[in-house]
């Protein structure tokens, strides 16, 4: 039986990522672990008969990691942070357009008044 272990850290500052989810699979074998306060994880007793495992590491706010590893391997993972979401452009509201609406109404009213006075 093998052992797959390692540490999951933040790529930008090297700090451990607590609570990252590490998934290991090689059908029929499937296991998940959550990293501890030091960012470490361990899978003990991984079956060597399966050959290779697919490892996926995810954590909120980070780009996921994927690797093929063997039954006995240390896999240290550095996750990069996701880019912050961009703010979509806002659609102008009636309140933000109110000065323009008033100006157009005034110009239209003045134009009507001028046309009436001209007659």
C-alpha positions as CSV (number, residue, x, y, z in Angstrom):
1,X,0.0,0.0,0.0
2,X,1.2,3.5,-0.8
3,X,1.0,7.0,0.7
4,X,0.3,10.2,-1.1
5,X,0.8,13.3,0.9
6,X,1.8,16.9,0.7
7,X,1.0,20.5,1.5
8,X,-1.2,23.0,-0.3
9,X,0.0,26.6,-0.2
10,X,-0.9,30.0,-1.7
11,X,1.3,30.6,-4.7
12,X,1.6,34.4,-4.0
13,X,2.7,34.3,-0.4
14,X,3.5,30.7,0.5
15,X,1.0,30.5,3.3
16,X,-0.8,27.2,3.9
17,X,-4.4,26.9,2.6
18,X,-6.6,25.6,5.3
19,X,-9.7,23.6,4.1
20,X,-8.6,22.9,0.6
21,X,-10.2,19.8,-0.8
22,X,-7.9,17.1,-2.3
23,X,-9.6,14.4,-4.4
24,X,-7.8,11.2,-5.4
25,X,-9.3,8.8,-7.8
26,X,-8.4,5.7,-9.8
27,X,-11.5,3.6,-10.3
28,X,-12.7,1.9,-8.3
29,X,-10.6,3.8,-5.7
30,X,-12.0,7.2,-4.7
31,X,-11.0,9.3,-1.6
32,X,-11.2,12.9,-0.4
33,X,-9.3,14.8,2.2
34,X,-9.4,18.3,3.6
35,X,-6.2,20.1,4.4
36,X,-5.5,20.9,8.0
37,X,-4.3,24.1,9.8
38,X,-0.9,23.6,8.2
39,X,-2.2,23.0,4.7
40,X,-1.2,19.3,4.8
41,X,-3.1,16.2,3.6
42,X,-2.3,12.5,3.6
43,X,-3.8,9.5,1.9
44,X,-2.6,6.3,3.6
45,X,-3.1,2.9,2.1
46,X,-3.5,3.9,-1.5
47,X,-3.7,0.7,-3.6
48,X,-0.6,0.3,-5.7
49,X,-2.4,-2.1,-8.2
50,X,-4.3,0.8,-9.8
51,X,-1.1,2.3,-11.1
52,X,-1.8,6.0,-11.3
53,X,-4.2,8.4,-9.6
54,X,-5.9,11.6,-10.8
55,X,-5.5,14.3,-8.2
56,X,-7.7,17.4,-8.1
57,X,-7.2,20.2,-5.5
58,X,-9.7,22.9,-5.1
59,X,-10.1,25.8,-2.6
60,X,-12.5,28.7,-2.6
61,X,-11.0,31.8,-4.3
62,X,-8.2,29.7,-6.1
63,X,-7.6,28.2,-9.5
64,X,-8.0,24.4,-9.3
65,X,-5.0,22.1,-9.6
66,X,-4.9,18.7,-11.5
67,X,-2.1,16.1,-11.6
68,X,-1.6,12.4,-12.4
69,X,0.5,10.8,-9.6
70,X,1.5,7.4,-8.6
71,X,0.5,5.4,-5.4
72,X,3.5,6.6,-3.4
73,X,4.3,10.3,-4.0
74,X,4.6,13.6,-2.2
75,X,2.7,16.3,-4.1
76,X,3.1,19.8,-2.8
77,X,0.7,22.1,-4.5
78,X,0.8,25.9,-4.9
79,X,-2.6,27.3,-5.8
80,X,-2.9,30.7,-7.6
81,X,-5.7,33.1,-6.6
82,X,-8.5,33.7,-9.0
83,X,-8.7,37.1,-10.5
84,X,-11.2,39.4,-8.8
85,X,-14.5,39.6,-10.5
86,X,-15.0,42.5,-12.8
87,X,-17.9,44.8,-12.1
88,X,-20.3,44.9,-15.1
89,X,-21.1,48.3,-16.5
90,X,-24.1,49.8,-14.8
91,X,-27.2,50.8,-16.9
92,X,-28.1,54.4,-16.3
93,X,-31.1,54.7,-14.1
94,X,-33.9,57.2,-14.3
95,X,-32.4,59.1,-11.3
96,X,-29.0,59.4,-13.0
97,X,-30.6,60.7,-16.2
98,X,-33.0,63.1,-14.4
99,X,-30.8,66.2,-15.1
100,X,-30.7,65.4,-18.8
101,X,-34.5,64.7,-18.9
102,X,-35.2,68.1,-17.1
103,X,-32.9,69.9,-19.5
104,X,-34.5,68.4,-22.6
105,X,-38.0,69.2,-21.2
106,X,-37.0,72.8,-20.5
107,X,-35.5,73.3,-24.0
108,X,-38.7,71.8,-25.5
109,X,-40.9,74.0,-23.4
110,X,-38.9,77.1,-24.3
111,X,-39.0,76.2,-28.0
112,X,-42.8,75.8,-27.8
113,X,-43.1,79.1,-26.0
114,X,-40.9,80.9,-28.6
115,X,-42.9,79.4,-31.5
116,X,-46.2,80.5,-29.9
117,X,-44.9,84.0,-29.2
118,X,-43.6,84.3,-32.8
119,X,-47.0,83.6,-34.3
